[in-house]
Amino acid sequence: MNIYPSILEHNLEDFVAQIENVAPHFSHFQIDITDGLFVPGKTMQPHNLESVDFSNLQGKTVEFHLMVRDLSLIHI
């Protein structure tokens, strides 16, 4: 069995803090993207993550879980 943490954050500061929290303990994790339409609540969007330094994640894998009603509304 594999257990992977999911990152569900609404602002950049909390997002970075969660990444720093899980990175030392897991080799794989998931970043959830929600639009507030398909499921309640809206998280960080892919275009908001451009300023995040992911260099400390070398050797780790990350997947994005898109929980969105209309993919065209997500700016990747």
N, C-alpha and C positions, 0 to 999 in steps of 0.2 A: 504494500500500500504506500502511496506517495501522498504527502500532505504539503500543499503549497499555500503560502499566505497570499491574500489579496489586498491590494492597496486601493482604498476608497477614500479619497480626500477631496475637499472642496476648495482648498487654497494651496498655493505653492509652498508656503512655509511648512504646513503640516505634511504635505506630500514628501518633501525632502526629508523631513524628520522621520517619517515612516520608512522610507528607502534606507536611510542610515540605520534604522532600528533592525530591519529584517536582513539586510545584506550580510552581516557577519554570520548569520545562523542558517541561511538557506542558500542552495545553489540555483534555485528556480523560484520565481514568484510571478504573480499576475497583477497587472494594473487594470482596474475596472474603469471603464468609461461609460457613464450613464448620462442620458439627455433629459431626464425629468419627464419624459413622455412614455417610454416603454416601461420604466420602473420609476417609482417616486425618487425624487432627489436628483441633483445634478452634480457631477464630479468634475475634476480637472479635465480639460479637453486636450487632445493631442497637440494643438498649436500652442497651448500654454506651457507645454513641457520642453519647448525648444531651448529654453535658457538653463535647463537642468544639466548639471555635469554628471554624466553616467559613467565616467572613467573609473570610478571605484567599483564598478560591477564587472570588471574583467573576469572571464571564466564563469560568469553566471548567465543564466538565460532568463529572459523576460518575455511574457506574452501579454498582449492586450486583449481584454475581454470587452467587446462592444455590446453593451446592453442598450441599444438605441432603436427607436422606431423607424427613423428615416436616416439612412446612412449619408444621404446627400447633405444633411445639416451638420455633419461632423467634418471639420476642416483639418485634413491630415497634411 
